[in-house]
Amino acid sequence: MSTKSPRTDPRVLRTRQLIRNAFIDLLQEIDLEKITVNRIAERATINRVTFYLHYRDIPDMMEKMADDMINAIVAIFEDVQRQSRVDFERFVLGSVLEHIAENSNFYKVLLASKRIPIFSDRLMQLMVDVISSRAENRDASLSGSVVSVPKDIAIWYGSSAFIGTIVFWLRNDMPYTPNFLANQLSLLFRLHQNTTSS
């Protein structure tokens, strides 16, 4: 996963990608606590000084990796919104799952196997925000409907179900295509919406 900024020097992007790939590789071999800047630099075939030109330390690197992950997913939402698709949820889900499949090594390590909180927490917060926004729009269009489940519980459930499904999908080596899984999740979300309003 790389930062998508037209003004960033391609050499900077390549170096950051080398550093991040080295970090992901090391995470598959050893615990986070045992990973040092020296180990990352050695695996990335750079020196320590180069690492510190890009990141203050390992927590700063993880923070920026989480930012990039969220920015990439937000860009997908915005792109689908610009296309004003009729079936917004299904196209968003499909696009997000395609992105996750294309970056499966990153997501498998940071979400499915290691479950490093900064990544799962950021993704969970993004999903809570997205589902909250969609729920508010839906509520505004459903005049006279009575929601039988408190909105916050429905949002927690929806976001947790989505993240949990992605984690199991990754852990099982993505047995379904992103498009098929997106269709199934879209059906489940519609079913969930129908049961939370009457």
C-alpha positions, 0 to 999 in steps of 0.5 A: 500500500502506498501513499497516493500523492502526485507531489511525492517523489517516486523515490520517496514512495519506493523507499517507504514501500520497501520499509513497509514491506520489510515490516510486514515480512518481519511481522510474519516471522517475529512478534511486534515487540522484537522488531527494531528499526535495525531489523526493518532497515536491514530487511529493506536494504536501507540504512537506519538514517534513511528510515528516520528520514521517513518515520520518527520510530516504529509507532510513527510508521504504523500510524502513517501506515494506518492513515494510508490504509484509511485514506485508500478506503475513503478514496474508494468510497468517494470514487463510488459516490462520484459515480452515483451508483444505484446499488451503492453498498454493493459497489462500495463493498465490492471495491473495498474487497477488491482493494483488500484482495489486491493488498492481501498480504498487508491485510492478512498480517495486520488485520487477520493474523496479528490484529495490531489494534491501530489497524483494526481500530481505525478500520472499525471507526471508519466503518462506524462512521460510514454506517452511521452516515448511511443510517442517518440518510436512511432514517431521513428517507423512512418517514414514520418508521420505528427503529426497533433496535437502538441505532448505536447497537445496530451500527456496532453490529454492522461494523463488527460483522463487516470487519469480522467477515473480512478477517475470516475471509482473509484467514481462510485464504479468500475462498470467495471472489471479492464480487461474490462476497460483496453481493452476499454482504449486501444481501445481509446488510439489507436483511439487517436493515429490514429487521431493524426497522418496521 
